[in-house]
Amino acid sequence: MQQYNNKKIVLAFGTFDILHPGHESYLAQAKSLGDLLVVAVARDKNVQKTKGALPQNNENQRLQRIKELKIVDRALLGFLDDPYQIIERVKPDVIALGYDQTTYTDILVQELKSRKINCQIVRLKPYHPEKYKSSLLKRK
């Protein structure tokens, strides 16, 4: 596995439009899987393509909010044309997926194999999804 100064790198992804306790739980669980937590924030164009609408907060606002979280060691924007390219750049030991994260995950294992990336994929537990889910919070 790839190491940065012998530190285990965990990569988490998301839109993080309305930052809520569910996101904080996801990131805390992700951080517990390694030493360095790197968070890739989805680009506006990709959010619009996958969710059918632009996020309420633009990509730079969302990135800044993630950067301000003490638990996050590094935050960066994803790539526009190839959502898997961020994995090649970060070279994580672990990819942490949210319990309901499905965008780009259906072929993740195949993409990792084709790019010769060896890392663990861990699906994390939900945190009160009946209350803290972005789609629910946006309706309020």
Secondary structure as GFF3:
##gff-version 3
##sequence-region A 1 140
A	DSSP	beta_strand	3	4	.	.	.	ID=ss1
A	DSSP	beta_strand	7	14	.	.	.	ID=ss2
A	DSSP	alpha_helix	21	31	.	.	.	ID=ss3
A	DSSP	beta_strand	36	41	.	.	.	ID=ss4
A	DSSP	alpha_helix	44	51	.	.	.	ID=ss5
A	DSSP	alpha_helix	59	67	.	.	.	ID=ss6
A	DSSP	beta_strand	74	77	.	.	.	ID=ss7
A	DSSP	alpha_helix	85	90	.	.	.	ID=ss8
A	DSSP	beta_strand	94	97	.	.	.	ID=ss9
A	DSSP	alpha_helix	108	114	.	.	.	ID=ss10
A	DSSP	beta_strand	120	123	.	.	.	ID=ss11
A	DSSP	alpha_helix	134	139	.	.	.	ID=ss12
###
